[in-house]
Amino acid sequence: MTTRMTVYGLVVALLVCVASLWFWLRSTLPQPSFTLVRPDTGASILITRDDAGLPTIEGPTEADAAFALGFVHAQDRLFQMDLARRYGAGRLSEWFGRPTLGSDRFMRTLGLNVLVQKQYRQLAAPIQKLLKDYADGVNAYSSEHHALPPEYYVLDVSFEPWRPEDCLLWAKLIDLELTGNFKDELLHAQLVRQLSPAELGVLFPAYPQAAPLVLQETKTELERLPIGQIYASLPNHVGAFEASNNWVISGRRSYSGKPLLANDPHLGFAIPSAWYLARVKTPSDTLTGASAPGTPFILIGHNTRIAWGITATRSDVEDLFIEKIDPRNPNEYLTPDGPKQFDSREEKIGIKGETPITVTVRQSRHGPVISDLAGFAKQVPSPDHALSLQATWLTSDDTSPEAAWGLSHARDWDEFRNALRKLTAPQQNFVYADVLGNIGFIAPARVPIRREGDGWLPAPGWDGKHEWDGNVAFDDLPASFNPSSGTIVSANNKLEEREYPFLARDWIPPYRAERIKELLGQARSFSIDDVAGFQFDTVSLAARELVPFLSGASLSNPLSQRLSAQLQRWDDRMAINGIEPLIFSAWLRELSRALLQPRLGELYQGYAGFHPDVVHLILTQHPEWCDDPTTIAVETCGEQLGRSFDEAVAQLVRLLGQPTDRWHWGNSHQAVFSHPLWSKIPVFAGFLSYRFAAEGSTDTVNNAAASFQNGAAQFQSYFGSTLRMVVDLADLDDTRFMIVPGQSGNPLSRHYNDLVTTWQEPQWLQFNKHSEPFPRE
């Protein structure tokens, strides 16, 4: 009896402990409605959340609203904010140990943490105060007597007070993700050593004519630099990703008589979302839209007078420079004015469970020396050359926060445009509309003017020929106001044909932009429901362009012949329940591999991806690429078309079996949403991470980029539309939003994943007192 009672007591005690822990952790979840009182001023701020967890903040001043936004961001996204801050500061290894050391070394080399401290001191005083108010709000939440988000206890770490400067790190990380084309320069440098100028002109249709000359100038230096190792050392988030659609329609073409504006930025799928929806009311205005946790700004959305949306311009605002080391002094490098000493500093990186390490970071007159990254955990600088990075955003005089504040408070086009004069980086395509009926477009930022060259390859840093001579004048940047066409569209495509100002060479193929223009070219008026529906269009113009080439291909078996005929009757829609999207994607991948890999060899993996434009160029203008140079036989394009289709079908049979009625696009093309911590712990990964069928593909307006580098026939998607917004300037209260997977980053919250289904179906959110997702008409 005594033993039984003891066991019973232990079970009860265990249940009490578990229940207590559960309720304690749930103390992190916010109340639906409460009044927040600032401890420093006593100001009262009303915060209400609707049924989707979207907060409305009503504050007596803008300073109080910024404080409250920091508070609600911390309530829902504290761990996300903290993790991003540590990533940007190069401090992940303090939490995760040696696996993140490479990332920390890269960030310490860039010196973002040092940079934002200098940047903060140079910002206008009102913006400094805004950032401090926001930071105070974050810290007010974290100092309350409640549990931290559960990730902190799993990692056994604590939260450090938020600094105003920490708000600036988020923008630097976005700069790195959206403008990191210096990674492409490293790939170009490897390809140029292997391929002829004519071959490069096929792989890169905008290949610069001056590149062979630049190569001759730097060939010896490039061969001595560990380009491949440097390329491999860069974090995955570095690189200019193809991202986002936006468009605006004038009131002349809308049922309401006012402009219609749409925007859907494309970023990496993740838990939680990169975006946080909020409405901020003050006596001066009401701001509604998407914010970024860690910053006090509404970055995409509307106030009571104007609305705006953004896409990445993909401009080339970074250059790699090859520095020659002075043979007489390894601490100096050559410049047109003689040898100059590298600036250097010591960076101490903490490693969980280990002794901290110290690395030396060098910087030339152009910027940080990234060639020192090639050794990963130890520095192995080249004895006679170094590679440094110059970027518009690696400066302390970055006034982008002032631009973000100014554009959200603009009342008309002139104020909007003038606010964006302050934008340093990243360059973005802004579409604009206002309640008076005006529409506009502008692509502001600092864009360098080069003395020679175009930044496509690493340039000599010792002769002064490739230096930056200031920036393109703001008034020379692409812009449009009330165009006669009544529509403005951008989707990361080339903006203009004029040679000046030079923005970039490697533009995204214009499939999405052309499809949007095709939809808007219909001879009728449009409603907000029409515009919303266009965001879910899945027509692939790449498929429309390439599938007809199959008509003359020789196929080896009845199954391939039947599927080819079926593909040629297809309507080009990348629908999840269709077999044709899967067949087309498998064929395009195999055809790309057959045409490109023999010439690229090991470098194919770096170049491989979605290149239907290059495939089309080969089939129509460069049939010599259809011949595999590694074989004795001479292959024709017709033979490669047939063989690649047969191989694609064979792969699908091996993977999915027969009959083919189980071959659905959605079975292989799934959006993958992972959490930076839970997805790496097996016991949690199964129910705190998500993958589900996704419509669309890389080139469709409804964008869920398909991976073409996975094995077998899987086309999982890790990148696509993470925010959707449509606005009718005739009724701003009817504005519609959607983010995925939910508003909260706390796995104990019902808002952690409650928007997954609404993102798929699709449905919409609106800001009102009882917002529930409602279906698209």
SEMINU-272901 format. One line per field, with one value per residue (C-alpha): residue number from 1; residue in three letters; x, y, z. Coordinates in steps of 0.1 Angstrom, whole numbers, plus 5000, padded with zeros to 4 digits. Layout:
N
num: NUM,... $
residuo: ala,... $
X: X,... $
Y: Y,... $
Z: Z,... $
END
This chain:
777
num: 1,2,3,4,5,6,7,8,9,10,11,12,13,14,15,16,17,18,19,20,21,22,23,24,25,26,27,28,29,30,31,32,33,34,35,36,37,38,39,40,41,42,43,44,45,46,47,48,49,50,51,52,53,54,55,56,57,58,59,60,61,62,63,64,65,66,67,68,69,70,71,72,73,74,75,76,77,78,79,80,81,82,83,84,85,86,87,88,89,90,91,92,93,94,95,96,97,98,99,100,101,102,103,104,105,106,107,108,109,110,111,112,113,114,115,116,117,118,119,120,121,122,123,124,125,126,127,128,129,130,131,132,133,134,135,136,137,138,139,140,141,142,143,144,145,146,147,148,149,150,151,152,153,154,155,156,157,158,159,160,161,162,163,164,165,166,167,168,169,170,171,172,173,174,175,176,177,178,179,180,181,182,183,184,185,186,187,188,189,190,191,192,193,194,195,196,197,198,199,200,201,202,203,204,205,206,207,208,209,210,211,212,213,214,215,216,217,218,219,220,221,222,223,224,225,226,227,228,229,230,231,232,233,234,235,236,237,238,239,240,241,242,243,244,245,246,247,248,249,250,251,252,253,254,255,256,257,258,259,260,261,262,263,264,265,266,267,268,269,270,271,272,273,274,275,276,277,278,279,280,281,282,283,284,285,286,287,288,289,290,291,292,293,294,295,296,297,298,299,300,301,302,303,304,305,306,307,308,309,310,311,312,313,314,315,316,317,318,319,320,321,322,323,324,325,326,327,328,329,330,331,332,333,334,335,336,337,338,339,340,341,342,343,344,345,346,347,348,349,350,351,352,353,354,355,356,357,358,359,360,361,362,363,364,365,366,367,368,369,370,371,372,373,374,375,376,377,378,379,380,381,382,383,384,385,386,387,388,389,390,391,392,393,394,395,396,397,398,399,400,401,402,403,404,405,406,407,408,409,410,411,412,413,414,415,416,417,418,419,420,421,422,423,424,425,426,427,428,429,430,431,432,433,434,435,436,437,438,439,440,441,442,443,444,445,446,447,448,449,450,451,452,453,454,455,456,457,458,459,460,461,462,463,464,465,466,467,468,469,470,471,472,473,474,475,476,477,478,479,480,481,482,483,484,485,486,487,488,489,490,491,492,493,494,495,496,497,498,499,500,501,502,503,504,505,506,507,508,509,510,511,512,513,514,515,516,517,518,519,520,521,522,523,524,525,526,527,528,529,530,531,532,533,534,535,536,537,538,539,540,541,542,543,544,545,546,547,548,549,550,551,552,553,554,555,556,557,558,559,560,561,562,563,564,565,566,567,568,569,570,571,572,573,574,575,576,577,578,579,580,581,582,583,584,585,586,587,588,589,590,591,592,593,594,595,596,597,598,599,600,601,602,603,604,605,606,607,608,609,610,611,612,613,614,615,616,617,618,619,620,621,622,623,624,625,626,627,628,629,630,631,632,633,634,635,636,637,638,639,640,641,642,643,644,645,646,647,648,649,650,651,652,653,654,655,656,657,658,659,660,661,662,663,664,665,666,667,668,669,670,671,672,673,674,675,676,677,678,679,680,681,682,683,684,685,686,687,688,689,690,691,692,693,694,695,696,697,698,699,700,701,702,703,704,705,706,707,708,709,710,711,712,713,714,715,716,717,718,719,720,721,722,723,724,725,726,727,728,729,730,731,732,733,734,735,736,737,738,739,740,741,742,743,744,745,746,747,748,749,750,751,752,753,754,755,756,757,758,759,760,761,762,763,764,765,766,767,768,769,770,771,772,773,774,775,776,777 $
residuo: met,thr,thr,arg,met,thr,val,tyr,gly,leu,val,val,ala,leu,leu,val,cys,val,ala,ser,leu,trp,phe,trp,leu,arg,ser,thr,leu,pro,gln,pro,ser,phe,thr,leu,val,arg,pro,asp,thr,gly,ala,ser,ile,leu,ile,thr,arg,asp,asp,ala,gly,leu,pro,thr,ile,glu,gly,pro,thr,glu,ala,asp,ala,ala,phe,ala,leu,gly,phe,val,his,ala,gln,asp,arg,leu,phe,gln,met,asp,leu,ala,arg,arg,tyr,gly,ala,gly,arg,leu,ser,glu,trp,phe,gly,arg,pro,thr,leu,gly,ser,asp,arg,phe,met,arg,thr,leu,gly,leu,asn,val,leu,val,gln,lys,gln,tyr,arg,gln,leu,ala,ala,pro,ile,gln,lys,leu,leu,lys,asp,tyr,ala,asp,gly,val,asn,ala,tyr,ser,ser,glu,his,his,ala,leu,pro,pro,glu,tyr,tyr,val,leu,asp,val,ser,phe,glu,pro,trp,arg,pro,glu,asp,cys,leu,leu,trp,ala,lys,leu,ile,asp,leu,glu,leu,thr,gly,asn,phe,lys,asp,glu,leu,leu,his,ala,gln,leu,val,arg,gln,leu,ser,pro,ala,glu,leu,gly,val,leu,phe,pro,ala,tyr,pro,gln,ala,ala,pro,leu,val,leu,gln,glu,thr,lys,thr,glu,leu,glu,arg,leu,pro,ile,gly,gln,ile,tyr,ala,ser,leu,pro,asn,his,val,gly,ala,phe,glu,ala,ser,asn,asn,trp,val,ile,ser,gly,arg,arg,ser,tyr,ser,gly,lys,pro,leu,leu,ala,asn,asp,pro,his,leu,gly,phe,ala,ile,pro,ser,ala,trp,tyr,leu,ala,arg,val,lys,thr,pro,ser,asp,thr,leu,thr,gly,ala,ser,ala,pro,gly,thr,pro,phe,ile,leu,ile,gly,his,asn,thr,arg,ile,ala,trp,gly,ile,thr,ala,thr,arg,ser,asp,val,glu,asp,leu,phe,ile,glu,lys,ile,asp,pro,arg,asn,pro,asn,glu,tyr,leu,thr,pro,asp,gly,pro,lys,gln,phe,asp,ser,arg,glu,glu,lys,ile,gly,ile,lys,gly,glu,thr,pro,ile,thr,val,thr,val,arg,gln,ser,arg,his,gly,pro,val,ile,ser,asp,leu,ala,gly,phe,ala,lys,gln,val,pro,ser,pro,asp,his,ala,leu,ser,leu,gln,ala,thr,trp,leu,thr,ser,asp,asp,thr,ser,pro,glu,ala,ala,trp,gly,leu,ser,his,ala,arg,asp,trp,asp,glu,phe,arg,asn,ala,leu,arg,lys,leu,thr,ala,pro,gln,gln,asn,phe,val,tyr,ala,asp,val,leu,gly,asn,ile,gly,phe,ile,ala,pro,ala,arg,val,pro,ile,arg,arg,glu,gly,asp,gly,trp,leu,pro,ala,pro,gly,trp,asp,gly,lys,his,glu,trp,asp,gly,asn,val,ala,phe,asp,asp,leu,pro,ala,ser,phe,asn,pro,ser,ser,gly,thr,ile,val,ser,ala,asn,asn,lys,leu,glu,glu,arg,glu,tyr,pro,phe,leu,ala,arg,asp,trp,ile,pro,pro,tyr,arg,ala,glu,arg,ile,lys,glu,leu,leu,gly,gln,ala,arg,ser,phe,ser,ile,asp,asp,val,ala,gly,phe,gln,phe,asp,thr,val,ser,leu,ala,ala,arg,glu,leu,val,pro,phe,leu,ser,gly,ala,ser,leu,ser,asn,pro,leu,ser,gln,arg,leu,ser,ala,gln,leu,gln,arg,trp,asp,asp,arg,met,ala,ile,asn,gly,ile,glu,pro,leu,ile,phe,ser,ala,trp,leu,arg,glu,leu,ser,arg,ala,leu,leu,gln,pro,arg,leu,gly,glu,leu,tyr,gln,gly,tyr,ala,gly,phe,his,pro,asp,val,val,his,leu,ile,leu,thr,gln,his,pro,glu,trp,cys,asp,asp,pro,thr,thr,ile,ala,val,glu,thr,cys,gly,glu,gln,leu,gly,arg,ser,phe,asp,glu,ala,val,ala,gln,leu,val,arg,leu,leu,gly,gln,pro,thr,asp,arg,trp,his,trp,gly,asn,ser,his,gln,ala,val,phe,ser,his,pro,leu,trp,ser,lys,ile,pro,val,phe,ala,gly,phe,leu,ser,tyr,arg,phe,ala,ala,glu,gly,ser,thr,asp,thr,val,asn,asn,ala,ala,ala,ser,phe,gln,asn,gly,ala,ala,gln,phe,gln,ser,tyr,phe,gly,ser,thr,leu,arg,met,val,val,asp,leu,ala,asp,leu,asp,asp,thr,arg,phe,met,ile,val,pro,gly,gln,ser,gly,asn,pro,leu,ser,arg,his,tyr,asn,asp,leu,val,thr,thr,trp,gln,glu,pro,gln,trp,leu,gln,phe,asn,lys,his,ser,glu,pro,phe,pro,arg,glu $
X: 5000,5028,5046,5013,5007,5043,5039,5005,5020,5049,5025,5003,5034,5047,5013,5012,5047,5038,5006,5025,5051,5024,5006,5038,5049,5015,5020,5040,5008,4993,4958,4933,4928,4946,4959,4997,5010,5045,5065,5086,5059,5027,5011,4982,4981,4952,4961,4934,4939,4914,4906,4936,4960,4964,4970,4956,4976,4960,4985,4984,5017,5039,5065,5040,5029,5065,5069,5037,5048,5081,5060,5037,5065,5083,5050,5047,5082,5109,5129,5128,5140,5168,5180,5182,5200,5226,5229,5237,5261,5279,5270,5251,5278,5273,5240,5246,5283,5307,5281,5274,5310,5313,5283,5297,5331,5314,5293,5322,5342,5314,5313,5276,5274,5301,5286,5251,5264,5281,5250,5227,5248,5245,5207,5184,5175,5137,5146,5171,5143,5118,5142,5148,5111,5107,5136,5121,5089,5107,5125,5093,5079,5110,5113,5078,5075,5065,5082,5103,5094,5101,5131,5152,5147,5155,5188,5193,5200,5187,5175,5198,5181,5173,5193,5181,5210,5197,5167,5192,5207,5175,5179,5215,5204,5178,5205,5227,5198,5184,5216,5242,5252,5289,5283,5275,5308,5326,5306,5313,5350,5351,5331,5351,5383,5366,5344,5349,5332,5308,5298,5293,5270,5247,5247,5242,5225,5235,5272,5293,5315,5342,5345,5372,5394,5388,5397,5430,5439,5431,5437,5468,5454,5421,5440,5459,5428,5408,5376,5358,5366,5354,5322,5316,5322,5293,5261,5230,5212,5237,5227,5204,5172,5145,5117,5083,5055,5038,5015,4991,4961,4948,4912,4904,4906,4889,4852,4857,4872,4903,4936,4941,4975,4988,5020,5033,5070,5087,5112,5123,5095,5101,5084,5076,5069,5093,5063,5041,5008,4998,4976,4989,4966,4977,4961,4982,4974,4966,4992,4982,5003,5034,5061,5093,5098,5128,5120,5094,5082,5053,5073,5044,5009,4989,4981,4949,4961,4985,4994,5027,5043,5078,5098,5135,5152,5182,5206,5244,5254,5284,5318,5346,5381,5414,5440,5477,5497,5529,5557,5578,5552,5524,5504,5500,5483,5489,5468,5472,5488,5512,5511,5484,5481,5451,5428,5425,5407,5404,5370,5364,5338,5322,5314,5290,5308,5342,5369,5362,5384,5399,5400,5417,5395,5412,5397,5410,5399,5371,5357,5361,5385,5363,5391,5402,5370,5383,5399,5366,5378,5412,5426,5445,5451,5467,5503,5502,5465,5433,5396,5376,5340,5326,5289,5266,5251,5285,5286,5277,5259,5230,5198,5174,5155,5147,5133,5111,5096,5091,5074,5049,5039,5038,5005,5011,5035,5059,5063,5066,5093,5112,5112,5128,5157,5170,5170,5205,5198,5184,5172,5135,5108,5081,5046,5024,4988,4968,4932,4932,4937,4974,4997,5035,5067,5102,5133,5154,5187,5224,5236,5273,5288,5319,5348,5352,5335,5302,5309,5302,5337,5361,5381,5416,5418,5454,5451,5421,5404,5373,5366,5332,5328,5298,5262,5236,5216,5182,5164,5181,5168,5138,5105,5070,5040,5005,5016,4992,4989,4972,4992,5027,5042,5074,5085,5123,5126,5147,5132,5143,5164,5184,5221,5223,5219,5235,5217,5226,5231,5217,5180,5153,5137,5105,5080,5061,5061,5048,5021,5009,5009,4989,4963,4961,4959,4924,4900,4878,4877,4889,4877,4897,4885,4901,4934,4934,4927,4956,4980,4970,4975,4995,5001,5037,5050,5081,5060,5041,5074,5091,5065,5059,5095,5084,5061,5089,5109,5115,5104,5113,5082,5044,5043,5066,5046,5013,5026,5041,5008,4991,5016,5010,4972,4979,4968,5002,4987,5009,4980,4986,4962,4977,5001,5014,5033,5052,5061,5071,5093,5110,5117,5130,5154,5167,5170,5189,5213,5219,5226,5247,5264,5289,5304,5302,5314,5316,5305,5271,5259,5265,5247,5220,5184,5155,5169,5141,5153,5188,5173,5151,5181,5200,5172,5165,5199,5227,5221,5258,5251,5230,5261,5278,5315,5324,5312,5324,5289,5273,5240,5213,5187,5160,5178,5184,5147,5136,5163,5157,5120,5124,5148,5124,5095,5117,5126,5090,5082,5110,5099,5061,5054,5024,4996,5002,4970,4990,5014,5002,5023,5013,5028,5063,5060,5055,5061,5085,5082,5109,5117,5154,5152,5122,5128,5162,5148,5132,5106,5093,5100,5071,5044,5061,5073,5051,5051,5021,5012,5019,5005,5026,5063,5094,5080,5044,5027,5016,5051,5065,5099,5106,5140,5157,5187,5171,5176,5151,5120,5113,5106,5102,5097,5116,5109,5078,5050,5052,5029,5000,4983,4957,4944,4915,4921,4884,4880,4911,4891,4886,4924,4932,4963,4977,5009,5020,5021,5007,5011,5028,5062,5052,5044,5020,4998,4969,4983,5015,5001,4964,4970,4984,4951,4940,4972,4966,4929,4934,4917,4922,4926,4912,4917,4885,4872,4864,4887,4883,4898,4873,4875,4883,4853 $
Y: 5000,5024,5017,5022,5055,5066,5059,5077,5107,5108,5106,5134,5155,5149,5159,5190,5200,5194,5214,5242,5242,5243,5272,5291,5288,5298,5330,5342,5344,5378,5389,5397,5432,5452,5487,5490,5517,5530,5529,5559,5584,5568,5570,5545,5526,5504,5471,5449,5417,5402,5365,5361,5376,5409,5438,5473,5498,5531,5554,5591,5598,5582,5576,5556,5537,5527,5516,5495,5480,5469,5454,5433,5422,5409,5392,5372,5371,5376,5346,5353,5389,5377,5350,5375,5399,5373,5362,5398,5404,5371,5356,5324,5302,5314,5295,5267,5260,5252,5244,5282,5293,5298,5321,5341,5345,5359,5384,5395,5400,5423,5440,5447,5451,5477,5494,5498,5515,5541,5544,5550,5579,5596,5593,5623,5628,5620,5586,5578,5585,5563,5534,5539,5540,5508,5492,5503,5485,5453,5455,5464,5431,5410,5425,5414,5385,5358,5330,5336,5318,5280,5281,5299,5270,5243,5262,5272,5308,5342,5374,5404,5439,5452,5482,5508,5498,5463,5476,5484,5449,5436,5460,5450,5413,5422,5441,5410,5388,5409,5425,5399,5395,5395,5358,5357,5374,5345,5320,5341,5341,5303,5300,5325,5304,5274,5287,5309,5344,5329,5302,5326,5346,5316,5310,5347,5364,5398,5388,5420,5425,5439,5408,5391,5422,5424,5387,5392,5420,5398,5363,5356,5371,5351,5319,5325,5333,5303,5315,5281,5280,5316,5308,5277,5297,5321,5315,5302,5335,5354,5360,5380,5359,5364,5379,5396,5410,5443,5463,5492,5501,5536,5545,5548,5509,5500,5496,5518,5547,5547,5529,5493,5482,5447,5434,5399,5398,5365,5354,5321,5301,5300,5297,5323,5345,5373,5397,5408,5425,5455,5486,5516,5545,5579,5613,5621,5591,5554,5530,5495,5468,5446,5453,5433,5421,5440,5473,5500,5507,5497,5487,5477,5489,5522,5552,5572,5589,5566,5530,5514,5481,5469,5444,5438,5457,5433,5462,5456,5477,5455,5449,5425,5440,5421,5437,5431,5426,5447,5421,5442,5443,5417,5442,5466,5465,5485,5515,5542,5564,5538,5511,5514,5495,5472,5483,5453,5444,5414,5397,5373,5347,5328,5291,5273,5246,5257,5283,5314,5320,5352,5361,5390,5409,5429,5458,5476,5510,5492,5472,5440,5413,5382,5360,5354,5333,5306,5286,5285,5280,5295,5323,5313,5346,5344,5356,5380,5388,5394,5399,5427,5437,5472,5477,5507,5494,5488,5524,5541,5570,5548,5569,5542,5543,5579,5569,5542,5566,5593,5572,5558,5594,5608,5624,5626,5617,5645,5637,5600,5606,5631,5606,5580,5602,5590,5553,5539,5502,5478,5493,5485,5490,5510,5512,5540,5550,5577,5585,5613,5588,5591,5562,5561,5541,5547,5526,5546,5538,5545,5530,5533,5549,5529,5544,5512,5479,5468,5447,5414,5400,5408,5439,5451,5471,5485,5506,5529,5522,5505,5528,5542,5578,5586,5575,5579,5611,5605,5622,5599,5567,5549,5565,5570,5591,5586,5568,5569,5531,5533,5503,5498,5464,5451,5416,5417,5422,5447,5481,5501,5497,5529,5524,5551,5547,5512,5491,5455,5428,5396,5403,5378,5364,5385,5356,5368,5404,5394,5373,5401,5425,5399,5397,5435,5439,5425,5451,5456,5472,5455,5450,5444,5407,5406,5419,5396,5367,5375,5369,5332,5328,5297,5299,5291,5311,5290,5259,5278,5286,5252,5225,5230,5217,5183,5179,5166,5147,5110,5091,5055,5040,5043,5059,5088,5092,5093,5118,5140,5142,5150,5177,5193,5196,5212,5247,5256,5260,5247,5233,5210,5183,5181,5156,5180,5204,5175,5160,5195,5202,5168,5172,5207,5196,5167,5188,5215,5190,5173,5207,5224,5199,5185,5220,5232,5200,5205,5241,5230,5226,5263,5273,5247,5259,5272,5284,5280,5311,5296,5263,5282,5302,5270,5253,5284,5300,5277,5241,5234,5232,5201,5182,5167,5175,5146,5120,5109,5109,5141,5147,5169,5190,5166,5137,5156,5166,5130,5115,5140,5134,5096,5100,5123,5098,5069,5089,5095,5058,5048,5073,5072,5039,5033,5040,5077,5088,5093,5117,5150,5182,5187,5154,5165,5203,5211,5243,5235,5257,5250,5265,5274,5253,5230,5216,5203,5184,5151,5149,5184,5186,5164,5187,5222,5222,5220,5209,5209,5210,5243,5256,5276,5274,5296,5316,5319,5349,5326,5320,5289,5284,5248,5234,5219,5207,5179,5143,5120,5139,5160,5197,5210,5247,5268,5302,5321,5345,5352,5382,5392,5426,5441,5477,5496,5533,5539,5519,5514,5495,5468,5462,5425,5407,5373,5360,5324,5303,5325,5358,5343,5326,5309,5272,5273,5299,5290,5317,5298,5280,5290,5307,5277,5266,5302,5307,5275,5280,5310,5334,5369,5388,5423,5447,5451,5443,5407,5397,5362,5349,5351,5333,5349,5355 $
Z: 5000,5009,4976,4957,4975,4968,4931,4930,4947,4922,4893,4907,4914,4878,4864,4885,4874,4837,4841,4859,4832,4805,4820,4827,4791,4779,4799,4769,4748,4744,4755,4728,4741,4767,4776,4776,4799,4792,4824,4815,4805,4818,4783,4777,4744,4734,4717,4703,4683,4659,4653,4632,4657,4638,4662,4660,4680,4691,4706,4716,4698,4672,4698,4719,4688,4681,4717,4714,4680,4697,4725,4702,4680,4711,4722,4690,4675,4702,4693,4656,4663,4686,4662,4633,4655,4664,4628,4617,4646,4640,4674,4665,4677,4713,4710,4685,4688,4660,4632,4628,4630,4593,4593,4623,4606,4575,4594,4615,4583,4570,4603,4603,4641,4641,4611,4625,4657,4635,4613,4643,4655,4620,4617,4622,4658,4653,4637,4665,4690,4670,4671,4709,4715,4697,4716,4748,4739,4732,4765,4784,4772,4779,4814,4825,4849,4825,4806,4775,4743,4747,4723,4750,4775,4749,4741,4777,4768,4778,4762,4761,4761,4726,4714,4690,4667,4666,4645,4618,4615,4598,4569,4564,4562,4536,4517,4517,4506,4478,4465,4472,4435,4444,4449,4412,4404,4420,4398,4368,4376,4377,4344,4326,4332,4316,4288,4257,4254,4229,4252,4281,4258,4257,4294,4301,4272,4286,4289,4288,4258,4280,4302,4281,4284,4322,4324,4306,4331,4361,4349,4368,4400,4397,4393,4425,4446,4460,4442,4447,4484,4489,4470,4492,4524,4519,4538,4520,4524,4504,4468,4447,4447,4421,4441,4439,4417,4420,4397,4398,4376,4372,4380,4343,4341,4374,4384,4414,4394,4417,4414,4422,4436,4442,4457,4466,4478,4474,4501,4516,4532,4569,4603,4614,4584,4575,4577,4606,4598,4619,4620,4638,4647,4660,4659,4628,4606,4604,4589,4578,4563,4567,4592,4598,4634,4648,4630,4638,4602,4580,4550,4526,4529,4530,4552,4547,4515,4496,4491,4480,4472,4464,4444,4442,4414,4414,4406,4408,4438,4448,4433,4441,4439,4436,4458,4451,4483,4484,4480,4505,4532,4536,4557,4527,4493,4462,4452,4424,4452,4464,4490,4517,4549,4555,4583,4607,4639,4661,4664,4694,4685,4714,4708,4730,4751,4737,4742,4721,4690,4678,4641,4624,4599,4572,4552,4521,4508,4489,4518,4539,4526,4520,4506,4542,4545,4523,4552,4571,4607,4602,4580,4550,4531,4497,4501,4471,4465,4484,4474,4489,4487,4480,4485,4487,4519,4537,4547,4580,4562,4553,4557,4546,4580,4573,4539,4554,4579,4553,4527,4552,4562,4527,4516,4479,4451,4457,4494,4486,4460,4482,4511,4489,4481,4515,4505,4503,4498,4487,4455,4451,4425,4443,4428,4442,4442,4460,4468,4442,4415,4407,4401,4399,4399,4411,4417,4443,4460,4456,4423,4417,4385,4375,4356,4336,4335,4349,4379,4362,4372,4400,4389,4395,4426,4422,4391,4399,4365,4380,4409,4417,4408,4430,4424,4398,4403,4419,4391,4365,4381,4365,4373,4359,4369,4355,4323,4294,4294,4328,4342,4358,4363,4378,4385,4388,4351,4332,4337,4307,4275,4279,4286,4313,4341,4342,4368,4361,4335,4350,4350,4357,4325,4321,4322,4353,4341,4306,4321,4343,4314,4294,4322,4325,4287,4286,4271,4302,4336,4367,4402,4434,4431,4396,4408,4438,4414,4392,4421,4420,4382,4374,4337,4328,4298,4299,4292,4265,4249,4251,4249,4211,4205,4216,4186,4164,4190,4185,4216,4224,4240,4241,4275,4265,4233,4252,4278,4252,4234,4266,4274,4240,4248,4281,4290,4306,4341,4370,4390,4419,4407,4371,4357,4330,4353,4367,4333,4320,4350,4349,4312,4315,4342,4322,4290,4308,4322,4288,4271,4298,4321,4295,4290,4326,4343,4381,4378,4365,4401,4408,4376,4376,4382,4362,4328,4302,4285,4279,4267,4243,4231,4224,4206,4183,4178,4191,4180,4184,4222,4215,4207,4238,4234,4257,4233,4198,4183,4171,4188,4173,4192,4181,4196,4229,4231,4228,4250,4278,4277,4278,4308,4326,4321,4333,4364,4372,4367,4391,4417,4414,4397,4375,4366,4360,4376,4408,4391,4405,4406,4442,4452,4442,4443,4480,4498,4527,4558,4584,4618,4626,4658,4659,4624,4636,4666,4654,4681,4672,4634,4625,4639,4641,4605,4574,4538,4515,4479,4462,4429,4405,4399,4394,4364,4374,4390,4418,4427,4445,4430,4422,4431,4400,4419,4440,4432,4415,4405,4435,4430,4465,4469,4495,4481,4469,4479,4516,4517,4495,4494,4472,4477,4462,4467,4466,4498,4519,4545,4519,4516,4517,4531,4536,4552,4559,4581,4609,4628,4658,4661,4694,4688,4718,4700,4677,4654,4648,4618,4614,4580,4562,4548,4540,4520,4500,4492,4489,4513,4527,4559,4565,4594,4613,4648,4640,4612,4600,4567,4540,4506,4473,4452 $
END
